[in-house]
Amino acid sequence: MNMSGYIPTDEDIDRVIKDLKKNNPQNANPKYAREMLIRMKLMYRELGRIDEELLRKELEEFKNELENN
């Protein structure tokens, strides 16, 4: 997989593991969390190339979710 320079931080990985422990405990480990972060980054990059408006909508929904939690 081409990471294109993106390297998740330990803090990012820890946050994902915390969420995985609640929602996907069988995969709550650093390797899975790292791969998940990289794939998400690449997915959003590709989405921006395909449909920029959809990407903006997704990012706005994500921002609203963060503000409400």
C-alpha positions in Angstrom: 0.0 0.0 0.0 1.3 3.4 -0.9 1.1 5.7 2.2 2.1 8.8 0.2 4.0 10.2 3.1 1.2 9.8 5.7 2.4 8.3 8.9 -0.2 8.0 11.7 1.1 9.3 15.1 1.0 7.2 18.2 -1.7 9.5 19.5 -3.8 8.9 16.4 -3.4 5.2 16.7 -4.3 5.2 20.4 -7.5 7.1 19.7 -8.5 4.6 17.0 -7.7 1.7 19.3 -9.9 3.3 22.0 -12.8 3.4 19.5 -12.1 -0.1 18.2 -12.3 -1.5 21.8 -15.9 -0.3 21.9 -17.0 -1.0 18.3 -14.7 -3.7 16.9 -12.8 -5.3 19.9 -11.4 -8.2 17.9 -9.4 -5.7 15.9 -8.4 -3.3 18.7 -4.6 -3.4 18.1 -2.0 -1.0 16.8 -1.4 -2.7 13.4 -5.1 -2.7 12.5 -5.5 0.9 13.7 -2.6 2.1 11.7 -3.8 0.4 8.5 -7.3 1.8 9.1 -6.0 5.4 9.4 -3.9 5.0 6.3 -6.8 3.6 4.3 -9.1 6.3 5.5 -6.6 9.0 4.5 -6.3 7.5 1.0 -10.0 7.0 0.7 -10.7 10.7 1.4 -8.0 11.7 -1.0 -9.5 9.6 -3.7 -13.0 10.8 -2.9 -11.8 14.4 -3.3 -10.6 13.6 -6.8 -13.8 11.9 -7.8 -16.4 14.1 -6.1 -15.2 17.2 -4.3 -18.7 18.3 -3.2 -19.3 14.9 -1.6 -16.0 15.2 0.2 -16.9 18.6 1.5 -20.3 17.3 2.7 -18.6 14.3 4.5 -16.1 16.6 6.2 -18.8 19.0 7.4 -20.8 16.0 8.8 -17.7 14.8 10.6 -17.0 18.3 12.0 -20.6 18.5 13.3 -20.3 15.0 14.9 -17.1 16.1 16.7 -18.7 19.3 18.0 -21.7 17.4 19.3 -19.7 14.8 21.2 
